[in-house]
Amino acid sequence: MNSETTPRDFSAAPVPGTLPLRRSVVVTNPQGLHMRPASAFAKRAREFAAEIKVIRAEQGVNGKSQLDLLMLAAEPGVELVLEVVGADAERALIELAELLADPGTQDDDDA
């Protein structure tokens, strides 16, 4: 069975009649997806109505939960898959993928 069609065990089921949008993103932050970028990602993800999942290998977590994101232990160079379902899914996918792929925006709070 193809991993793209394998059902995933997420806390909320996708909206009936909609297909998830997916995009692969490589973590570029030199420290990986640590506390600060995970917090920024989850905070931004919570602004969308869409259901947001972040997947590493076969482990998928709620993209709106900072603690769940930290469980992925995504170091620099790790490929993550964003999976988004909902009314604003396309916009969420674009903005969140950019957030993960841009190492300069993840630690702006240090300034």
C-alpha positions as CSV (number, residue, x, y, z in Angstrom):
1,M,0.0,0.0,0.0
2,N,1.4,3.4,-1.0
3,S,2.2,5.7,2.0
4,E,0.2,8.5,0.3
5,T,-3.0,6.4,0.6
6,T,-2.3,4.9,4.0
7,P,-4.8,6.2,6.5
8,R,-3.2,8.2,9.3
9,D,-4.4,8.2,12.9
10,F,-5.1,11.9,13.6
11,S,-7.3,13.2,16.3
12,A,-9.7,14.9,13.9
13,A,-10.9,13.3,10.7
14,P,-10.6,15.3,7.4
15,V,-13.6,17.3,6.3
16,P,-15.8,15.0,4.2
17,G,-15.5,15.5,0.5
18,T,-12.2,17.3,0.6
19,L,-8.7,16.1,-0.2
20,P,-5.7,17.2,1.8
21,L,-3.1,19.5,0.2
22,R,0.4,18.4,0.8
23,R,3.9,20.0,0.4
24,S,7.3,18.7,1.4
25,V,9.6,21.1,3.2
26,V,13.2,20.8,4.3
27,V,14.0,22.3,7.8
28,T,16.6,24.9,7.1
29,N,17.1,26.5,10.5
30,P,20.6,25.6,11.7
31,Q,19.2,24.5,15.1
32,G,16.4,22.6,13.5
33,L,12.7,22.9,14.6
34,H,13.5,23.8,18.2
35,M,11.4,25.6,20.8
36,R,11.2,29.1,19.2
37,P,10.5,28.1,15.6
38,A,8.0,25.4,16.7
39,S,6.2,28.0,18.8
40,A,6.1,30.5,15.9
41,F,4.8,27.8,13.5
42,A,2.1,26.6,15.9
43,K,1.0,30.2,16.7
44,R,0.7,30.9,13.0
45,A,-1.0,27.6,12.3
46,R,-3.7,28.4,14.9
47,E,-4.7,31.5,12.9
48,F,-6.0,29.2,10.1
49,A,-9.3,27.4,10.2
50,A,-7.8,24.5,8.3
51,E,-6.7,21.3,10.0
52,I,-2.9,21.3,9.8
53,K,-0.7,18.2,10.2
54,V,3.1,18.0,10.1
55,I,4.5,14.6,9.1
56,R,8.0,13.2,9.5
57,A,8.5,9.7,8.1
58,E,5.3,8.0,9.3
59,Q,4.8,10.2,12.4
60,G,2.1,12.8,12.0
61,V,1.4,15.5,14.6
62,N,-1.0,18.4,15.0
63,G,0.6,21.5,13.5
64,K,-1.2,23.8,15.9
65,S,0.5,22.2,18.9
66,Q,4.0,23.4,19.8
67,L,4.7,20.3,22.0
68,D,3.5,17.9,19.2
69,L,5.9,19.7,16.8
70,L,8.8,19.3,19.2
71,M,8.1,15.5,19.3
72,L,9.2,15.3,15.6
73,A,12.8,16.1,16.7
74,A,13.3,17.7,13.2
75,E,17.0,18.7,12.9
76,P,18.4,20.7,10.0
77,G,17.9,19.0,6.7
78,V,15.0,16.9,7.8
79,E,12.1,16.7,5.3
80,L,8.7,17.3,6.7
81,V,5.4,17.0,4.9
82,L,2.7,19.6,5.6
83,E,-0.8,18.2,5.2
84,V,-3.7,20.8,5.2
85,V,-7.4,20.4,4.9
86,G,-10.1,23.1,5.1
87,A,-11.4,26.3,3.7
88,D,-8.2,28.3,3.9
89,A,-5.9,25.3,3.3
90,E,-4.1,26.7,0.2
91,R,-3.1,29.9,1.9
92,A,-2.1,28.0,5.1
93,L,0.0,25.6,3.1
94,I,1.9,28.4,1.3
95,E,2.5,30.5,4.4
96,L,3.5,27.6,6.7
97,A,5.8,26.1,4.2
98,E,7.6,29.4,3.8
99,L,7.9,29.7,7.5
100,L,9.6,26.3,7.8
101,A,11.8,26.9,4.7
102,D,13.1,30.3,5.7
103,P,15.8,30.1,8.4
104,G,15.9,33.9,8.8
105,T,12.3,34.3,10.0
106,Q,12.4,31.6,12.6
107,D,14.5,33.4,15.2
108,D,13.5,37.0,14.6
109,D,12.3,37.3,18.2
110,D,16.0,37.5,19.3
111,A,16.3,41.0,17.9
